[in-house]
């Protein structure tokens, strides 16, 4: 068939239309999912940030962290190696 034949144009139109028919529901689901996530979790995260004064740590977390560090000496080793590498940079 020569280029520009009407049947070729119909095939390309059908494939483009098929692409949009498949894509619109997917895009709609993504948009609805993101909007729902923002609607549900944004107020909770803002409240948690307000409650923790922007540190994202609950009251008493510092004591729990220190207790875990004492119980598991490997954590101190890991933190020590990280702080050494941070000092060298």
N, C-alpha and C positions, 0 to 999 in steps of 0.2 A: 504494500500500500504506500502511496506517496505521502510525504510529510504533509501534515495539515489535513489529512483525511478526516471527515466528520466522526468516524468511529474511534479514532485515536483521541480526539478531543473529548468524547464522551467518557472514555476510559480514564483520562486524566482528571476530569471533573468528578467522576465517581470516586476515585482514590482520594482526592482532596476532600470531598464530602464525607467519605468514610472516615478519614482522619479526624475531622471535626466532630463527627458523630461519636467517635470513641473518646475523644479528648475532653469534650465538654463535661460529661459526668465525672471524669477523673478530676478535672480542675475544680469542679463544684464541690466534690467531696473534700479535697484538700483545703479549700477556702473555708468551708463549714467547720472542718476539724480544727483549723488554726483559730478561727474566731471563737469557737466553743472553748478551746484551751485557754485563750486569753481571758474570756469572760469568766471562766471558773477559777483559774489559778492566779490571775493577776491580783485580785483583792486579797487572797490568802497570803501571797508572797509579800505584798505591801504591809499587811498587818504583822507578819512575822518579822520583817525588817524593822518596823516601828517598835515591836516588842523587844528586839535584841539590840536596839540603838545602832543599827547598821553594821554590827559585827557578825551577824548570822550565827552567833554562838548563844546558846541558852544559858541562863544563870546556872552555875555549878559545873559547866563544861570544863573550865580550867582545872578544877580539882580532879575530875574524871580523867582528863588527859594526863595529868601528872601521875596519877595512880597507875594508869596503863603503862606509862613510860617506865615506872619503877618495876612493874611486874614483868615487863618484856624488854630486856636490855638491848635487844636487836634494834629497837626503835631509836635508842640513843645513838647507836653506831651509825644508823642510816642518817639521822639528823646531823650528826657530827660530820659525816662525809659531805652532806649537802652544804653545810655552812662553810666548810673549807673551800669547796668549789665556788661558792658565792663570793668568798673573800678574794679569791684569785682573779675573779673577773672584774 
